Amino acid sequence: MLVNSAVVTGKTAETGKRRTPEEVEQIRAVLRSRFEQLDTEYESALAENQQLRLVEIGDAAGDDQADSGSKTAERDAATSLLRTLLDRRAQAELALQRLTDGSYGYCEGCANPIPVARLEVFPSATTCVTCKANRERRAG
């Protein structure tokens, strides 16, 4: 998906060679596409959420507890989706910034290269699997 060697800006994990400008641009294109896709999804979800609220305001008369509960559940789900999309969009934006400053592809925790397989699945990853697991263990 991104490239066939380690996806880092400075040196590749496998060879120690510098990443070519073409490889950096390939990575940037993937990240930019991901950001734009998330931005489009966010804008669409925001418009749907606003429409839901307008309908809810105009259609609240005569609601019983079940109707009110259903509307609350829909509103909560829509708000959760918006938060998730905003978070993912921010992660993609951070990945683009890290690519620009040369830290993309390296773990924020241990500074080791993040495995290619992880970056192919989750291009916005900022930690290796070990550091991510340690953070989750401490948080939970």
Long-range contacts (C-beta under 8 A, 24 or more apart in sequence): 1-30, 1-120, 1-123, 2-26, 2-27, 2-30, 2-116, 2-119, 2-120, 2-123, 3-27, 3-116, 5-116, 6-105, 6-113, 6-115, 6-116, 7-104, 7-105, 7-114, 7-116, 7-119, 7-120, 7-123, 8-104, 8-105, 8-106, 8-113, 8-114, 9-98, 9-99, 9-102, 9-103, 9-104, 9-105, 10-102, 10-105, 10-106, 12-113, 13-113, 13-115, 13-116, 24-99, 27-99, 27-104, 27-123, 28-96, 28-99, 30-123, 31-92, 31-95, 31-96, 31-99, 31-123, 31-124, 32-96, 34-92, 34-123, 34-124, 35-89, 35-92, 35-93, 35-96, 38-85, 38-88, 38-89, 38-92, 39-89, 41-85, 42-82, 42-85, 42-86, 42-89, 45-78, 45-81, 45-82, 45-85, 46-82, 48-78, 49-78, 49-79, 49-82, 52-78, 88-124, 91-124, 91-126, 92-123, 92-124, 94-124, 94-126, 95-123, 95-124, 95-126, 98-126, 107-131, 109-134, 109-135
